[in-house]
Amino acid sequence: MMMMMMKGSLLALTCLCSAHFAATVGGPQAICPNPTIQAVEGETVDLPCYLDPLDNVENYAVDWKRLDLNKVVYSYRHQQENHQAQMDQYRGRASLNHEDLSRGILTLQISSVQLSDSGPYRCFVSKLMTRCNTTLIVIRDQQNMTTSGDSSTMRPPLHGPNNPDGGNMKLIIAVVTPAVIFIILVLAICGTIQKCVGRLRGSSEQKAEQEKGFELLKPPTKDHMDPGGPAADNLGIKVQTVQ
């Protein structure tokens, strides 16, 4: 009797395992569409992952791990985050959209990515025994690159698409410089003209004074010398004839 019960239990366990294996093989599979993802340091990056066919996994355990470190980046348990297993490096920066889990979307989002975040990642759904891998490559921000042997950051280029103020300054200089030169030329020309006018005016006045002096130096005419002439009459001089 005992032997029959043991055989029955063994048969039931075998059937259950076979059914679970069949369901797993034919069930949803985790898909990571991008084998490699590149991001710039400081950006927010998404590591896409979804089930095919789509399935509700909000009641399942979902883990994202760093394969090279063999540590948990993000852990989802009992419809909430599991911070106990999470690396301190990703705490507060790694997240899943819990509403997407009901649609079979398991995309991991990492904010303010760091150079140390570069590496291989794995999305894993333990109940479905499905997983997929993707690799994140974080590159240094060119504007924040440091020179070799110097901890100070390099200044951004004065001109370029990342610094529009440099282009505006260049345009302002190009417009203002010709205007300043034009004003200087105008002032110089006006000064020259004023000097020329002053010289001409002084020359005219000097010429008039010379002509006046010449008039005074002229000898008296016959009319002036004749006491009875018109000039004498004009001067009120009366000449009496001596008898």
C-alpha positions in Angstrom: 0.0 0.0 0.0 2.8 2.3 0.9 4.6 1.5 -2.3 1.6 2.3 -4.4 1.2 5.7 -2.6 4.9 6.5 -3.3 4.5 5.6 -6.9 1.4 7.7 -7.2 3.2 10.7 -5.6 6.2 10.3 -7.8 4.0 10.1 -10.9 2.1 13.2 -10.0 5.4 15.1 -9.3 6.7 14.0 -12.7 3.6 15.2 -14.5 3.7 18.5 -12.6 7.4 19.0 -13.5 6.7 18.1 -17.2 3.8 20.5 -17.4 5.9 23.4 -15.8 8.8 22.6 -18.2 6.4 22.6 -21.2 4.8 25.9 -20.1 8.3 27.4 -19.6 9.5 26.4 -23.0 6.4 27.6 -24.8 5.9 30.7 -22.6 6.9 34.3 -23.0 10.5 35.0 -23.7 12.5 38.1 -22.5 13.7 40.1 -25.5 16.4 42.8 -25.3 16.2 44.5 -28.7 19.5 46.4 -28.4 22.6 44.3 -27.7 24.6 47.5 -27.1 23.4 50.9 -25.9 25.6 54.0 -25.8 24.9 57.0 -23.5 26.7 60.2 -22.6 27.8 60.7 -19.0 25.1 62.5 -17.0 22.2 61.5 -19.3 19.2 59.3 -18.5 19.3 56.0 -20.4 16.7 53.2 -21.0 17.7 49.6 -21.3 14.7 48.1 -23.2 13.3 44.7 -22.3 9.9 43.1 -23.0 8.2 39.7 -23.1 7.3 38.0 -26.4 4.4 37.4 -26.4 3.5 40.2 -23.9 2.4 38.9 -20.5 1.5 40.4 -17.1 4.4 40.1 -14.7 3.4 42.5 -12.0 3.0 39.6 -9.6 6.3 38.1 -10.7 9.9 38.7 -9.4 11.9 40.7 -11.8 15.7 41.4 -11.5 18.2 43.4 -13.4 21.8 42.4 -12.7 25.3 43.5 -13.6 26.9 40.3 -15.1 30.4 41.5 -14.6 29.9 42.3 -11.0 27.3 39.6 -10.3 25.2 42.1 -8.3 21.7 43.4 -8.4 21.0 46.7 -10.1 17.2 46.6 -9.5 15.0 44.1 -7.8 11.2 43.9 -7.9 9.4 41.8 -5.4 5.8 41.6 -4.2 4.7 44.5 -6.4 7.3 46.9 -5.0 11.0 47.7 -5.1 13.4 45.5 -3.1 16.2 47.9 -2.0 17.9 45.3 0.3 19.5 43.5 -2.6 20.2 46.6 -4.7 23.7 48.0 -5.2 24.3 51.3 -3.5 25.6 52.7 -6.7 22.2 52.5 -8.4 20.0 53.3 -5.4 17.8 56.2 -6.3 18.9 56.1 -10.0 17.6 52.8 -11.3 13.8 52.3 -11.7 11.1 50.3 -13.5 7.7 51.6 -14.6 5.4 49.4 -12.5 2.5 50.1 -14.8 4.4 48.7 -17.7 4.9 45.4 -16.0 1.2 44.5 -16.6 1.9 44.8 -20.3 5.1 42.7 -20.2 7.5 45.7 -20.5 10.5 45.4 -18.2 12.6 48.4 -19.4 15.2 49.5 -16.8 15.8 53.3 -16.6 19.1 54.7 -15.2 19.3 58.4 -14.5 22.6 60.5 -14.4 24.6 57.6 -15.8 28.2 57.4 -14.8 31.3 55.9 -16.4 31.2 53.2 -13.8 27.7 52.2 -15.1 29.3 50.7 -18.2 29.0 47.0 -18.5 26.8 44.0 -19.3 23.3 43.9 -17.9 20.8 41.0 -17.6 17.0 41.2 -17.3 15.6 38.0 -15.6 12.1 36.8 -14.7 12.6 33.9 -12.4 9.1 32.4 -12.6 9.2 32.2 -16.4 12.9 31.2 -16.4 13.6 33.7 -19.2 16.3 36.3 -19.5 18.1 38.5 -22.0 21.3 40.6 -22.0 22.4 44.0 -23.1 25.5 46.1 -22.8 25.7 49.7 -21.7 28.6 51.9 -22.8 28.9 55.3 -21.1 31.2 57.9 -22.8 32.6 61.0 -21.2 30.9 64.3 -21.9 33.3 66.3 -24.2 32.5 69.6 -22.5 33.5 68.1 -19.1 36.7 66.3 -20.2 39.7 67.0 -18.1 43.2 67.6 -19.4 45.8 65.0 -18.8 47.3 65.4 -15.4 45.0 68.3 -14.5 41.8 68.0 -12.5 40.3 71.2 -13.7 37.7 70.9 -16.5 38.3 72.2 -19.9 36.5 75.3 -21.0 33.9 74.8 -23.8 34.8 76.2 -27.2 34.1 79.8 -27.8 32.3 79.1 -31.0 30.2 76.1 -31.9 26.7 74.7 -31.6 27.1 74.1 -27.9 28.0 77.8 -27.2 25.7 80.0 -29.3 26.9 83.1 -27.3 30.2 82.9 -29.0 28.6 83.1 -32.4 26.5 86.1 -31.3 29.6 87.9 -29.9 31.3 87.3 -33.2 28.4 88.8 -35.1 28.2 91.8 -32.8 31.9 92.5 -33.3 31.5 92.1 -37.1 28.7 94.7 -37.1 30.1 97.2 -34.5 33.7 97.4 -35.8 32.8 98.9 -39.2 30.4 101.3 -37.6 33.1 102.6 -35.2 35.6 102.9 -38.0 33.0 104.9 -40.1 32.3 107.3 -37.2 36.0 107.9 -36.7 36.4 108.7 -40.4 33.4 111.0 -40.3 34.8 112.9 -37.3 38.2 113.1 -38.9 36.8 114.5 -42.1 34.6 117.0 -40.2 37.7 118.2 -38.3 39.6 118.6 -41.5 36.8 120.6 -43.1 36.5 122.9 -40.0 40.3 123.6 -40.2 40.0 124.4 -43.9 37.1 126.7 -43.4 38.9 128.5 -40.5 42.0 129.0 -42.7 39.9 130.4 -45.6 38.1 132.7 -43.2 41.3 133.9 -41.7 42.8 134.4 -45.1 39.8 136.5 -46.3 39.9 138.7 -43.2 43.6 139.3 -43.6 43.2 140.2 -47.3 40.4 142.7 -46.4 42.6 144.3 -43.8 45.4 144.6 -46.2 43.2 146.2 -48.8 41.9 148.7 -46.2 45.5 149.6 -45.3 46.3 150.2 -49.0 43.3 152.6 -49.2 44.7 154.6 -46.4 48.2 154.8 -47.9 47.0 156.1 -51.3 48.0 159.8 -52.2 45.3 162.5 -52.2 43.7 163.0 -55.6 43.3 166.4 -57.4 39.8 166.8 -56.0 41.2 166.6 -52.5 44.0 169.1 -53.3 41.7 171.7 -55.0 40.1 173.9 -52.3 37.2 174.6 -54.5 36.7 171.2 -55.7 34.0 168.8 -54.9 35.9 167.2 -52.2 36.3 170.5 -50.4 32.7 171.2 -50.7 31.9 167.8 -49.2 34.1 168.5 -46.3 32.4 171.9 -45.6 35.5 173.9 -46.4 34.7 177.4 -47.7 37.5 179.2 -49.5 37.4 182.9 -49.7 38.9 184.7 -52.7 41.5 187.2 -51.7 40.8 190.5 -53.5 
